[in-house]
Amino acid sequence: MPRLFMLAAVLLLPFLPLAPLSALADQVDGTPVDRVGTGATIASFENGLAAYLKGDYLKAVDLFRLTAAEGNAAARYYLGMAYEQGQGVAQDYSAATKWYQLAAEQGNAQAQYRLGALYEYGTGVIQDYERAFMWFDLSSASGKYFGVTRRQLVAKKMTAEQIEDAKRMEHDCQQRHLVDCG
């Protein structure tokens, strides 16, 4: 039982509020948050994050929707998490993909990483190792160091030609400033 508690603590540690929620709103999971929107919208995100950390997923989802509509990448990422995990909403991998995609296009490393995982396993999308490789690599460039490890694991499932295609796709994606990367 103590090992289970320690594992849970390690997994939840990045989500624990060690700073005021306003500081968490500037960086969520190590990813800078665009402070897009009005003061009320930013407060909605902060309140949504507080509700999420307390496990009140219904309230969190409602509040994240408000800020996601204003373009907040972190809120979009958390909506993706909610849909992927079925927290406060029915589990819906297509909706998770949509919200992760929107956040990933804004440079959110966590969303890029989760998109890579969805493509790697074909969860809610057609399995595509090239896209998984691309998103894991982009996430590592955006600060998600686990992206490097996952990219290396995916690369072992790919041919040299597929890896080159993935790198070309990533280059094209970066040229378009992460928009329409699929």
C-alpha positions in Angstrom: 0.0 0.0 0.0 2.8 2.5 0.7 4.2 2.0 -2.8 0.8 2.7 -4.3 0.6 5.9 -2.3 4.1 6.9 -3.4 3.3 6.2 -7.0 0.1 8.2 -6.8 2.0 11.1 -5.2 4.7 11.0 -7.9 2.1 11.0 -10.7 0.1 13.8 -9.2 3.0 16.0 -8.0 3.1 18.1 -11.2 -0.6 19.0 -10.7 -0.3 20.0 -7.0 -0.6 23.7 -6.4 2.8 24.6 -5.0 2.4 28.2 -6.0 -0.7 30.5 -6.1 -3.1 29.6 -8.8 -2.4 32.8 -10.6 1.2 31.6 -11.0 -0.1 28.2 -12.2 -2.1 30.0 -14.8 1.1 31.4 -16.3 2.6 27.9 -16.6 0.7 24.7 -16.6 2.6 21.4 -16.6 5.7 23.4 -17.4 4.1 24.9 -20.5 3.6 28.6 -20.7 0.0 29.7 -20.9 -1.2 32.3 -23.3 -3.1 34.8 -21.3 -5.6 35.3 -24.0 -8.9 36.9 -23.1 -10.3 39.2 -20.5 -9.5 39.2 -16.8 -12.8 37.3 -16.3 -11.6 34.6 -18.8 -8.3 34.2 -17.0 -10.1 33.9 -13.7 -12.3 31.2 -15.3 -9.2 29.3 -16.2 -7.8 29.6 -12.7 -11.1 28.5 -11.2 -11.2 25.6 -13.7 -7.8 24.5 -12.7 -8.7 24.7 -9.0 -11.8 22.6 -9.7 -9.7 20.1 -11.7 -7.1 19.7 -9.0 -10.0 19.1 -6.5 -11.5 16.5 -8.8 -14.6 18.5 -9.6 -14.3 17.7 -13.3 -17.8 18.9 -14.3 -17.1 22.4 -13.0 -13.6 22.3 -14.5 -14.8 21.4 -17.9 -17.4 24.1 -17.9 -14.8 26.7 -16.9 -12.2 25.4 -19.4 -14.7 25.7 -22.2 -15.1 29.4 -21.5 -11.3 30.0 -21.7 -10.8 27.6 -24.6 -13.3 29.6 -26.6 -11.0 32.6 -26.0 -8.0 30.7 -27.3 -6.3 29.6 -24.1 -4.0 26.7 -25.0 -3.8 25.3 -21.5 -7.6 25.2 -21.2 -7.7 23.4 -24.6 -5.2 20.9 -23.3 -7.2 20.2 -20.2 -10.4 19.8 -22.3 -8.5 17.2 -24.3 -7.5 15.4 -21.1 -11.1 15.5 -19.9 -12.4 13.9 -23.1 -9.5 11.4 -23.2 -10.0 10.3 -19.6 -13.8 10.8 -19.4 -13.5 13.3 -16.6 -16.6 15.5 -16.4 -17.7 14.4 -19.9 -18.3 11.2 -21.7 -15.0 9.7 -22.9 -14.6 10.8 -26.5 -11.2 10.3 -28.2 -12.3 12.3 -31.3 -13.1 15.3 -29.1 -9.8 14.8 -27.2 -7.9 14.9 -30.5 -9.7 18.1 -31.5 -8.8 19.9 -28.3 -5.2 18.6 -28.2 -4.8 19.6 -31.8 -5.9 23.2 -31.1 -3.6 23.4 -28.1 -0.7 21.8 -30.0 -1.0 24.3 -32.7 -0.4 27.0 -30.1 2.8 25.3 -29.0 1.5 23.5 -25.9 4.1 20.7 -25.3 1.7 18.6 -23.2 -0.9 18.6 -26.0 1.7 17.8 -28.6 2.9 14.8 -26.5 -0.7 13.5 -26.0 -1.4 13.8 -29.7 1.7 11.7 -30.4 0.4 9.1 -28.0 -3.0 9.0 -29.7 -1.4 8.6 -33.1 1.1 6.0 -31.8 -1.7 3.7 -30.5 -4.5 4.7 -33.0 -6.7 6.0 -30.2 -9.4 8.1 -31.8 -7.3 8.5 -34.9 -5.9 6.2 -37.5 -2.6 4.8 -36.2 0.2 6.7 -37.8 3.8 6.3 -36.5 5.0 9.2 -38.7 2.6 11.6 -37.1 3.3 10.2 -33.6 7.1 10.7 -34.3 6.4 14.3 -35.4 4.3 15.2 -32.4 6.7 13.6 -29.9 9.6 15.5 -31.5 7.7 18.8 -31.5 6.8 18.2 -27.9 10.4 17.7 -26.9 11.4 20.8 -28.8 8.6 22.7 -26.8 10.0 21.4 -23.5 8.4 18.0 -22.9 11.5 15.9 -22.4 9.5 12.6 -22.3 8.8 13.4 -26.0 12.4 12.4 -26.9 12.0 8.9 -25.3 8.6 8.3 -26.9 10.0 9.5 -30.3 12.8 7.0 -30.0 10.4 4.1 -29.1 8.2 5.0 -32.1 11.2 5.2 -34.4 12.0 1.5 -33.6 8.7 0.6 -35.2 9.4 2.6 -38.3 11.5 2.2 -41.5 14.3 4.7 -42.3 12.0 6.1 -45.1 9.1 6.6 -42.6 11.5 8.5 -40.2 12.6 10.8 -43.0 9.0 11.4 -44.0 8.1 12.2 -40.4 11.0 14.7 -40.2 9.9 16.3 -43.5 6.3 16.5 -42.2 7.6 18.1 -39.0 9.7 20.6 -40.9 6.7 21.6 -43.0 4.6 21.8 -39.9 7.1 24.2 -38.3 7.1 26.3 -41.5 3.4 26.7 -41.1 3.9 27.7 -37.4 2.2 24.5 -36.3 -1.0 25.1 -38.1 -2.7 22.4 -40.1 -0.2 19.7 -39.1 -2.8 17.0 -38.6 
